[in-house]
């Protein structure tokens, strides 16, 4: 299993999360990030080309995977971006409280093991006027699809590196002390419905 996680899974994630429909979704949210930015789950650096650098002061990129960090560092170098990489899980973010203007998270809440703790950590590091910007896939609004998501999830979790396809993204964000001030949702075109229901928007602290 370690061979799969170390040598195969990072390439699979980079390919699948970099497909055209997901790139289009990233383009909707990444340019909104501004100031001192923490990208949670920077992965292989797929968001880096979409930052509006005129609004960026500093970028911290957090991810627990050494393999994905190595890939992201190459993208940052190619894009001539200065990124402060943090090799860590999101359940204990190694940054001071009230130090970040924007937390950006894309296609990551599905995978974090202790996701409730992680979102509270994101809230901790945000300044009072800061913003959480998110783009995530998760629980479908359609009962029949949810049934299939629940059936498939235990198997998908194993092959997808811990990815869960049935998490209630808005509930998770709001239960951590955020208020969603804007959100859109839809099935991503060209993606199986059990995998492709997307939520994207922004939230502020209550």
PLY file of the C-alpha trace (Angstrom):
ply
format ascii 1.0
element vertex 206
property float x
property float y
property float z
element edge 205
property int vertex1
property int vertex2
end_header
0.00 0.00 0.00
2.90 2.34 0.78
4.23 1.86 -2.76
0.83 2.89 -4.14
0.63 5.97 -1.87
4.21 7.05 -2.57
4.68 6.40 -6.29
1.26 5.99 -7.91
-1.34 7.98 -5.97
0.39 11.41 -6.27
0.46 11.07 -10.08
-3.16 9.87 -10.14
-4.26 12.83 -8.01
-2.29 15.32 -10.10
-3.90 13.98 -13.29
-7.47 13.59 -12.07
-7.57 16.88 -10.13
-6.04 18.71 -13.08
-8.66 17.73 -15.65
-10.31 20.55 -17.60
-13.63 20.70 -15.64
-11.76 21.00 -12.34
-9.34 23.57 -13.75
-12.37 25.62 -14.75
-13.67 25.44 -11.18
-10.31 26.48 -9.78
-10.28 29.52 -12.05
-13.52 30.68 -10.40
-12.15 30.82 -6.86
-8.35 31.02 -6.74
-8.10 34.61 -8.10
-10.31 35.75 -5.19
-7.58 34.97 -2.65
-5.78 38.06 -1.38
-3.28 39.31 1.19
-1.55 36.72 3.35
-2.90 33.45 1.95
-2.89 29.94 3.38
-3.70 27.28 0.80
-4.75 24.16 2.68
-4.06 21.03 0.66
-1.80 22.67 -1.91
-1.14 19.18 -3.29
0.83 19.21 -6.52
0.37 22.96 -7.01
-2.56 22.91 -9.42
-3.91 26.22 -8.08
-0.67 28.17 -8.40
-1.14 29.35 -12.02
-4.50 30.94 -11.14
-3.50 33.35 -8.37
-4.01 37.05 -9.06
-0.56 38.08 -7.91
-1.46 41.78 -7.82
-3.63 40.96 -4.77
-1.20 38.55 -3.09
1.20 39.46 -0.29
2.40 36.01 0.85
1.40 32.42 0.12
1.72 29.51 2.53
1.03 26.08 1.04
0.15 23.32 3.49
0.07 19.61 2.68
1.10 16.42 4.52
2.42 14.62 1.42
6.15 14.87 0.74
5.63 13.57 -2.79
2.99 16.19 -3.64
5.09 18.91 -1.99
7.97 18.06 -4.31
5.66 18.39 -7.32
4.24 21.70 -6.07
7.71 23.17 -5.54
8.51 22.50 -9.20
5.32 24.27 -10.30
6.12 27.24 -8.04
9.60 27.50 -9.51
8.29 27.28 -13.07
5.69 29.96 -12.28
8.29 32.15 -10.57
6.22 32.16 -7.37
7.56 32.37 -3.85
5.58 29.91 -1.71
6.23 29.04 1.93
5.64 25.29 2.02
4.40 23.67 5.23
4.68 19.89 5.39
1.83 19.25 7.79
-1.72 18.08 8.17
-4.49 20.65 8.58
-5.54 19.42 12.02
-2.65 21.37 13.57
-1.64 24.28 11.35
1.84 25.60 12.24
0.89 29.29 11.97
-0.04 31.91 14.56
-3.65 32.73 15.33
-5.13 35.70 13.44
-2.24 35.75 10.94
-3.98 34.98 7.61
-6.26 37.07 5.37
-7.50 34.25 3.13
-7.70 30.51 3.62
-8.08 28.81 0.25
-9.18 25.19 0.10
-9.97 23.26 -3.08
-10.84 19.55 -3.32
-9.32 18.89 0.09
-12.08 18.74 2.72
-13.02 15.36 1.25
-9.68 13.88 2.33
-8.72 15.40 5.70
-9.12 12.67 8.37
-10.24 14.92 11.29
-12.03 17.43 9.10
-13.99 19.20 11.87
-10.79 19.91 13.80
-9.07 21.10 10.61
-11.78 23.65 9.74
-11.62 25.04 13.28
-7.86 25.40 12.80
-8.48 27.34 9.58
-10.79 29.63 11.53
-8.12 30.06 14.23
-5.43 31.29 11.84
-7.80 33.67 10.01
-7.88 37.31 11.00
-11.31 38.50 12.21
-12.01 40.13 8.84
-10.52 37.19 6.92
-12.27 34.93 4.44
-12.46 31.21 3.73
-12.67 30.52 0.00
-13.63 27.00 -0.96
-14.32 24.73 -3.92
-15.16 21.17 -2.93
-17.01 18.09 -4.11
-19.34 16.29 -1.74
-22.80 15.13 -0.83
-25.34 15.35 -3.63
-28.75 16.98 -3.04
-30.40 14.01 -4.81
-31.45 11.12 -2.57
-30.77 8.42 -5.14
-27.26 9.73 -5.80
-26.55 9.95 -2.04
-27.47 6.28 -1.67
-24.86 5.38 -4.27
-22.32 7.74 -2.72
-22.75 6.00 0.63
-22.39 2.55 -0.96
-19.32 3.44 -2.99
-17.55 5.62 -0.41
-15.80 2.86 1.62
-14.16 1.51 -1.56
-13.44 4.94 -3.07
-11.83 6.00 0.20
-9.20 3.28 -0.20
-8.30 3.84 -3.86
-8.67 7.64 -3.62
-6.13 8.21 -0.86
-8.72 8.85 1.85
-11.14 10.81 -0.33
-14.78 10.82 0.83
-17.44 11.53 -1.78
-20.38 12.02 0.60
-19.31 14.77 3.01
-21.81 17.57 3.63
-19.53 20.48 2.82
-21.79 23.42 3.82
-22.65 21.76 7.14
-18.98 21.11 7.93
-18.03 24.73 7.24
-20.90 26.23 9.21
-20.51 23.89 12.18
-16.93 25.15 12.63
-18.11 28.71 13.28
-18.30 30.12 9.77
-21.16 31.85 7.99
-21.33 31.15 4.25
-21.88 34.50 2.55
-21.86 33.18 -1.01
-22.15 29.69 -2.46
-22.98 28.05 -5.77
-23.34 24.37 -6.56
-23.77 22.04 -9.51
-22.72 18.73 -10.99
-19.44 19.18 -12.86
-19.98 18.37 -16.56
-18.37 15.17 -17.76
-18.00 13.76 -14.25
-20.00 10.86 -12.73
-22.67 12.32 -10.46
-21.51 10.33 -7.44
-18.14 12.12 -7.69
-19.02 15.41 -9.26
-21.37 17.49 -7.14
-19.47 20.73 -6.47
-19.87 23.49 -3.90
-17.89 26.71 -4.25
-18.02 30.08 -2.53
-16.78 31.97 0.48
-17.40 32.15 4.22
-16.61 34.50 7.06
-16.30 33.98 10.80
-19.39 34.37 12.93
0 1
1 2
2 3
3 4
4 5
5 6
6 7
7 8
8 9
9 10
10 11
11 12
12 13
13 14
14 15
15 16
16 17
17 18
18 19
19 20
20 21
21 22
22 23
23 24
24 25
25 26
26 27
27 28
28 29
29 30
30 31
31 32
32 33
33 34
34 35
35 36
36 37
37 38
38 39
39 40
40 41
41 42
42 43
43 44
44 45
45 46
46 47
47 48
48 49
49 50
50 51
51 52
52 53
53 54
54 55
55 56
56 57
57 58
58 59
59 60
60 61
61 62
62 63
63 64
64 65
65 66
66 67
67 68
68 69
69 70
70 71
71 72
72 73
73 74
74 75
75 76
76 77
77 78
78 79
79 80
80 81
81 82
82 83
83 84
84 85
85 86
86 87
87 88
88 89
89 90
90 91
91 92
92 93
93 94
94 95
95 96
96 97
97 98
98 99
99 100
100 101
101 102
102 103
103 104
104 105
105 106
106 107
107 108
108 109
109 110
110 111
111 112
112 113
113 114
114 115
115 116
116 117
117 118
118 119
119 120
120 121
121 122
122 123
123 124
124 125
125 126
126 127
127 128
128 129
129 130
130 131
131 132
132 133
133 134
134 135
135 136
136 137
137 138
138 139
139 140
140 141
141 142
142 143
143 144
144 145
145 146
146 147
147 148
148 149
149 150
150 151
151 152
152 153
153 154
154 155
155 156
156 157
157 158
158 159
159 160
160 161
161 162
162 163
163 164
164 165
165 166
166 167
167 168
168 169
169 170
170 171
171 172
172 173
173 174
174 175
175 176
176 177
177 178
178 179
179 180
180 181
181 182
182 183
183 184
184 185
185 186
186 187
187 188
188 189
189 190
190 191
191 192
192 193
193 194
194 195
195 196
196 197
197 198
198 199
199 200
200 201
201 202
202 203
203 204
204 205
